[in-house]
Amino acid sequence: MHRPTIFQEDNLDKLVAFMQAHSFATLVSTVEGVPFATHIPLVVTESDGVVTLVGHLAKGNPHWQAFDIAESLAIFTGAHAYISPTLYEKYESVPTWNYIAVHAYGTPKIITFKDAPEQMDQMIDEMVDTYEASYKSQWHSLSGAFRTGMMKGIVGFKMAVTRLEGKYKLSQNRSLIEQHTISDALLQSADPSAQGVGQEMQQNLE
């Protein structure tokens, strides 16, 4: 990802918090020589400075065939907003876009019910705990045949992140006056995404 120094964000806690808050990610790998993307929810954890991503795909999705072989990229994005040049002090200005993105690189390791049933159970429990903890008792009350059938129909994975890149493009290259003008305008917008960027800008200014 192109990251001009002024937009770089490398604070691990901040990046992990962002990934957890925007955990429906785009996972990109190379399948049969071409880029292949899948949009999936991920469980993001951090321990002793190591970030780990956990998720699963339908077995019919060929994406998992790229796992265990080469590096993949998980892209996390949040609110984004068009920035009008009318918000700048100088008349000779052009439009731009503000956004936050985090890229996580690593090699996914395959988890299957056939080869690692305990790991598959753990992966499912982690996802349920993250997205709907109250469903856990229902999941475990379902028949063993049903749960086994569901788990045989997916391929799980765990990816230790080897490289993490954050880009917070929030008008840091503009004057403080302009940054406040832009954030105020975004906060007053009827667009929830624009409001989100305004809030991020406000926090960044603070």
SULDA-V988922 format. One record per residue. SS is DSSP state (alpha for helix, beta for strand, coil for the rest). NEAR is the number of other ideal C-beta (glycine too) atoms within 10 Angstrom. Layout:
BEGIN
[[SS;NEAR] [SS;NEAR]]
END
This chain:
BEGIN
[[coil;12] [coil;6] [coil;16] [coil;10] [alpha;6] [alpha;11] [alpha;20] [beta;13] [beta;19] [coil;10] [coil;11] [alpha;13] [alpha;8] [alpha;13] [alpha;24] [alpha;19] [alpha;13] [alpha;22] [alpha;24] [alpha;15] [alpha;10] [coil;16] [coil;18] [beta;10] [beta;23] [beta;13] [beta;24] [beta;19] [beta;22] [beta;14] [beta;17] [coil;8] [coil;6] [beta;6] [beta;9] [beta;17] [beta;13] [beta;18] [beta;9] [beta;19] [beta;12] [coil;23] [beta;18] [beta;25] [beta;16] [beta;16] [beta;7] [coil;4] [coil;6] [beta;11] [beta;19] [beta;17] [beta;24] [beta;21] [beta;25] [beta;22] [beta;19] [beta;12] [coil;13] [coil;9] [coil;15] [alpha;13] [alpha;20] [alpha;23] [alpha;14] [alpha;19] [coil;21] [coil;11] [coil;12] [coil;10] [coil;15] [beta;22] [beta;19] [beta;25] [beta;15] [beta;23] [beta;16] [beta;17] [beta;19] [beta;15] [beta;23] [beta;14] [beta;23] [coil;12] [alpha;12] [alpha;10] [alpha;18] [coil;20] [coil;10] [coil;9] [coil;7] [coil;6] [coil;15] [coil;7] [coil;11] [beta;16] [beta;10] [beta;23] [beta;18] [beta;23] [beta;20] [beta;24] [beta;20] [beta;27] [beta;15] [beta;19] [coil;16] [coil;27] [beta;14] [beta;16] [beta;25] [coil;18] [coil;23] [coil;8] [coil;9] [coil;15] [alpha;14] [alpha;9] [alpha;17] [alpha;21] [alpha;15] [alpha;15] [alpha;22] [alpha;22] [alpha;14] [alpha;17] [alpha;18] [alpha;18] [alpha;12] [alpha;16] [alpha;11] [coil;11] [alpha;10] [alpha;7] [alpha;12] [alpha;13] [alpha;9] [alpha;10] [alpha;14] [alpha;12] [alpha;8] [coil;11] [coil;8] [alpha;7] [alpha;8] [alpha;10] [alpha;16] [alpha;14] [alpha;11] [alpha;13] [alpha;20] [alpha;14] [coil;12] [beta;21] [beta;23] [beta;26] [beta;25] [beta;20] [beta;22] [beta;13] [coil;19] [coil;12] [beta;10] [beta;18] [beta;17] [beta;23] [beta;18] [beta;23] [beta;20] [coil;26] [coil;25] [coil;17] [coil;12] [coil;19] [coil;12] [alpha;10] [alpha;10] [alpha;17] [alpha;19] [alpha;15] [alpha;17] [alpha;23] [alpha;23] [alpha;13] [alpha;16] [alpha;26] [alpha;15] [coil;10] [coil;15] [coil;6] [coil;13] [alpha;8] [alpha;15] [alpha;20] [alpha;16] [alpha;19] [alpha;28] [alpha;23] [alpha;14] [alpha;21] [alpha;23] [alpha;16] [alpha;10] [alpha;15] [alpha;13] [coil;5]]
END
